C-alpha cells in the first residue's frame, strides 16, 4: 500500500477542521445566546462547554459517517487519500467510531498521537493503531 504521510494528512485535517467549524461556531453562538437561564451572566462560563459538546457530536458524525461510507472526509478527498482497515478493506461504522475516539485521545496527548505519523514506517498515528486502520493515497 502507498501510505499517505504526515504533511498531506495535516492538510486534510486542517480542511476538515474548517468544515466542522463552519457548522459548530454558528450553532454554538445560537445555543449560548438563546438559552434563557444563561442570560443572567453565566453564559460566558457555559458557552465553552456547549461548543465542546457540539464539537464532539458534530465531529463524531462528520468523521465517522464519511469514513464508513466513503473512506474519505472532505479533506481526504481534496488530498487524494482514503482511510482503510489495515488489511485494505473498507471501514465499518464501528471501526470508524473507534478511530474517531482515537482522534479524541490524540488531542488529549497534545497531538503527539498525530505526530507519530511522521515517524511510523506505515505512517500510522495512535488513532490508526487503536482502530487498526491506515491512510493510503488514492492517486
C-alpha positions in Angstrom: 0.0 0.0 0.0 1.1 3.6 -0.7 0.7 5.3 2.7 -0.2 9.0 3.0 2.4 10.9 5.0 2.2 13.4 7.8 2.1 16.7 5.9 -0.6 15.8 3.4 -2.7 14.3 6.3 -2.1 17.5 8.3 -3.5 19.5 5.3 -6.6 17.2 5.2 -7.0 17.7 9.0 -7.0 21.5 8.6 -9.6 21.3 5.8 -11.8 19.1 8.0 -11.3 21.4 10.9 -12.5 24.4 8.8 -15.5 22.4 7.5 -16.6 21.4 11.1 -16.0 25.0 12.4 -18.4 26.3 9.8 -21.2 24.2 11.4 -20.1 24.5 15.0 -19.5 28.2 15.5 -22.9 29.4 14.4 -24.6 26.7 16.4 -22.6 27.4 19.5 -23.3 31.1 19.3 -27.0 30.4 18.9 -27.1 27.9 21.7 -25.2 30.1 24.1 -27.3 33.2 23.4 -30.7 31.6 23.1 -30.7 29.7 26.4 -32.7 31.9 28.8 -31.1 30.6 32.0 -27.7 31.6 30.7 -28.6 35.2 30.1 -28.2 36.0 33.8 -24.4 36.3 33.1 -23.4 32.6 33.3 -23.4 32.1 29.5 -19.7 33.0 29.3 -18.9 30.0 31.6 -21.2 27.6 29.8 -20.5 28.6 26.2 -17.2 26.7 26.0 -18.9 23.6 27.3 -21.7 24.0 24.7 -19.0 24.4 22.0 -17.1 21.4 23.3 -20.2 19.2 23.2 -21.2 20.4 19.8 -17.6 19.8 18.5 -17.7 16.2 19.8 -21.1 15.4 18.4 -20.7 17.1 15.0 -17.1 15.8 14.7 -18.2 12.3 15.5 -20.9 12.2 12.9 -18.8 14.1 10.3 -15.8 11.8 10.6 -17.5 8.5 11.4 -20.1 8.7 8.7 -17.8 9.8 5.9 -15.1 7.3 6.8 -17.7 4.5 7.0 -19.5 5.4 3.7 -16.6 6.7 1.5 -13.4 6.2 3.5 -12.8 9.9 3.0 -13.6 13.2 4.6 -13.7 16.4 2.6 -10.0 16.9 3.5 -9.0 13.4 2.4 -10.9 13.8 -0.9 -9.0 17.0 -1.5 -5.6 15.5 -0.9 -6.4 12.2 -2.6 -6.2 9.9 0.3 -8.5 7.3 1.9 -8.8 5.6 5.2 -9.0 1.8 5.1 -8.6 -1.1 7.6 -5.1 -2.4 8.0 -5.9 -5.3 5.6 -7.1 -2.8 2.9 -10.8 -3.4 3.3 -13.3 -0.5 3.8 -14.1 0.7 7.3 -17.2 -0.4 9.1 -19.2 2.2 11.2 -17.9 0.6 14.4 -14.2 0.8 13.3 -14.7 4.4 12.1 -16.2 5.3 15.5 -13.2 3.7 17.3 -10.9 5.7 15.1 -12.7 8.9 16.0 -12.4 8.1 19.7 -8.7 7.6 18.9 -8.7 11.2 17.5 -10.0 12.4 20.8 -7.3 10.6 22.6 -4.7 12.1 20.3 -6.0 15.6 21.1 -5.6 14.9 24.9 -1.9 13.8 24.3 -1.1 17.3 23.0 -1.3 15.9 19.4 1.6 13.6 19.9 -0.7 10.7 18.8 -0.9 12.5 15.4 2.8 13.4 15.2 3.6 9.7 15.5 2.5 9.5 11.8 5.7 11.3 10.7 7.9 8.6 12.3 5.9 5.4 11.9 7.1 3.2 8.9 3.4 2.7 7.8 2.5 6.3 8.6 0.1 5.3 11.4 -0.9 7.6 14.2 -2.1 6.5 17.6 -5.7 6.6 16.3 -4.8 4.3 13.4 -3.1 1.9 15.8 -6.2 1.9 18.1 -8.6 1.2 15.3 -6.3 -1.0 13.1 -6.6 1.5 10.2 -4.2 3.2 7.8 -4.5 6.1 5.3 -3.5 5.4 1.8 -3.0 7.6 -1.3 -5.7 7.2 -4.0 -3.8 8.9 -6.8 
